[in-house]
C-alpha cells in the first residue's frame, strides 16, 4: 500500500503492492482509493495528472456529489455509481460533511445507521448495480482508476475490500487496509469534532455518535460480510454470480 499525499484529502492510497494468496502482487499505479476531490490545490491537480488517472468513480449519492462535486480534471472521465438511495430527510445538505452528520439529530441511532449503510450498500439493488459497474470499469483496457465516496472509508472501503478479495488478497490484509482509514483520517476526525464542540447541542452522546460515524470499524465490515454470506453464500459467489466478476480475468489483469 502506498499513501498518496493530497493537500486536503488524507485518505488516498494505491492498493498496488498488496500480495495475493498465490504470492503475486497487485500492480501499482493502476487503482487508487480515497475520499472526494471536491477541494484540490494546484499541486493536487498536478498529482492526478502525474498518476495518469483516466477515470474517477464516485460512490456518493446524487445530492452529495451535486452539492460538493469533484474538481473537473482535464482528460478524466467521471462516473457516479451511488450505492444507496438518499432518503427525503437526507437531502438537505448544508455542509461538506453533512452526509455523515445528517442523522445525528437522533444520536442514539448512529451505530445502527452505519450497520444499515454497510448492509444496504452490498445487498440492495442500487448497491449491487454500483459495484457491478465498478468492476466492469476495472476490466476495461487502459484505465487508471481513482474511486471514492465522501471520506473514502465506508462505501469506497467496501469497494476496496471486495476488490482485494476478488484479487485473492487474504481477508486479514484486506481488513487491515479497510481499517487504515482510521490512521489516515485521525487528524480529520479531530478537526470535525472541534468544529461542533462549541455548539449548544454538543454533549457526550453526540461525541460518541460522531465516533461511530467517523471511524471504520470491524463490526461494520462484519455486517456487510455477514449480509453477503447470508444472502449469497460467500463473497466469491457474490462477486461472480451477483456482480458478474470474471475472477480469473481480473487477476490476470491486475496481478504481477
N, C-alpha and C positions, 0 to 999 in steps of 0.2 A: 504494500500500500504506500502510495506516495502522496503526501499532502500537497494541495495546490494552494498557493498563497494569493488570495484576493484581498483587496483593501477592506471591503465591508463583509463579504461572505466568507465566514471562517470554517465552514463545514464541507469544504470541497476536497475531493481526492480522486486519484486514479486507482481503479480497482486492479490494474495490472500488477503483476508480480505475485499475486496470491497463487499458492501451489495446490493443484488438484490431487485427488487420491491416487492417480497413476504417476505422480511425480512431475507432471508437466506444469508450466506456469502460464497464467493468464498474460497475454501480450500487453505490453504497456503502451500508453498513448492512444488508445482506441475508445475506452469507455470511462467516463468521468461521472461522479455523482456529487451532489451538493444541494445547496439551497437556492432560492430565487436570485436572479441577477437584475433586480429592479434598480439597485443602486450600484453603479460602477464608476471607477476612476479611469483616467486615461491609461494608466498602467494596466488596469484590468482588461480594457479593450484590446490592448496590445497582447496581453497574456492569452486571451481567447484566440486571437489571430495566430500567435506562435504555437499554440497547441493544435492548430489545424481543425478546430471544431467545425463540423459541417451541419450538425443538427442539434437543436435544443428541445428536449422533451419536458413539458410542464404538466405535472400531475395534479395541479391545483384546479379547483372548480372555476367556472366561468366568472363568477363575481369576484373571486380572488385575483385572477390574473388580469381582469379588466381594470381593477382598482389599482393594482401595483404590477403593471406589465414589465416583463424583462426588457432591458435595453435592446434595441433593434440593431444587432451586429450585422455588418455587411457580409453578404455571401453566406449567411447562415439561415437554414430553414427551421421554422418554429412549428412545434406540434403540441397541441393541447389534448392530453389524454386524462380527463378527470376520473378519479377512482370512486367518487361518490357524488350523489346529488346534494346540492345545498338545500337546506330546509328554509322555509319562509323566515324563521327567526334568525337565520344565519346571514341574511343578505344585507343587513345594514352595516357595511364595512366602513369604519371610520379611521382605522389606524393600521399601520403596517403589519402589526402582529395580532390584529383583531380576530383573524381566523383561528388563532389559538386561544383567545381570551373571551370570545363571544358568549360562551356558555357559563362563564364564571359568575353570572348573576345567581346561579344555583351551585355554589361551590361544592356541595355535598355530592354532586353528580360528576365531578371532574374525572375521577378514575373510571367510572362506568362509561363515560363518554369516550374515553380513549380506548377502552376494551371494545366498544361497539365499532369505533372507527377502524380498528385493525381487522375485525371480522368482516365488516361491510366491504372493506377495500379489496378483499380477496375472494369473497363468495357472492357478492351482488353482481347482477348482470353488467352494470356500468363498470364495476371494478374489473371484472374478467375481460371486458372489451378493452379497457385501458391497458392492462398488462399484455393482452394478446397483441395489440397494436405496437406496444413497446418491443416485444420480441420479434415481430415482423420487421420492424425498422432495423433491429440489430442484424438481421440476416441479409439486408441489402448491402451491395458492394460499395466500397469507397466511402464508408461512413466513419466519422469520428464523433461520438455522441456524448453530450453532457445532459444528464437527466436530473430533475429536481422537483421538489414541492415547495413549501414555504421555507422551512428551516433545513430540509434535507434529511430529517431523521425518521419520519413516520411513513408516509406514502412512498417517498423515494427510498427510504430504508427497507421497506418491504420489497420494492422492485430489485434493489441490490441483493437482498437475501435470496430471492427466488432465482435471480441470475446466477449467483455464486453456487447455489445448489445444483442448478442446471449444468454448470460447468464442472461439477464434480468436486468442488471445494468442500472440505469436511464441515459438518454443521457447527462445530465448535469455533472454527476460524471465521465462518460466515457470521456467527453470533457476535464474535469479538469485533468484527467490522461494524456491525449494527450498533453495538454499544459504544464504539469510539466517538459517536456523535456527542456523547456527554463530555468527553475530553475536549473536543473541538469547540463546543458551544459553552464551555464553562463561563468565560467572561461575558458572553452574550446573555446568559441566564441571569447573572448578577446585574447586568445593565437593565434588563427587563424588570427585575424585581425592584430595583431602585427607582424606576420610573413611576411606580404606583405606591411606594411606601408612605408618601405624604398625603395620600388620598384618604378621605374620611371612611371609605368602605374597607380600607385595608385592615386586616386582622390576621391572627394566626391561621384561621381556617382558610382564608384566601391564599396565604403563603403556601400552605400545604397543597391546595388545589393547583397553584402555579407549578409546584414541583411535579405534580402528576402530568401536567400538560407539557412542560418544557424539557422533560427528560425521556430518553429512550430506556425502556425497562424490559427485563426478561419476561415479566408476566404479560406484557403487551404482545411481544413476539410469540410467546407461547399460545396466546389467544388465537392469533392468526394461524399458526401451525395446527393447533387442535381443530379449528374450524375447517381447515383444508382436509385434514385426515378424517374427520367425522363425515364430511360430505363427499370426498373423492378418494378416500383410501390412503393416499400417500402424496407427498409433494411431487414426486416424479410423475405419478399418474395424473395429477392436476395439471402439471406443465404440459404433458404430452397429449392428454385426452381433452382437457378443457381449453387450454391456451394454444394447442396445436404446435407446440415447440418441437422441432426436429433436434433432439438432444445430440445425436451423433454429428450432425452437420454443424451445430452451434459449437461443439467442442473442437471440431476440425478447424473452424474459422478463428477461434479466439485462444486456443491453447498452443503453446510452442514448446 
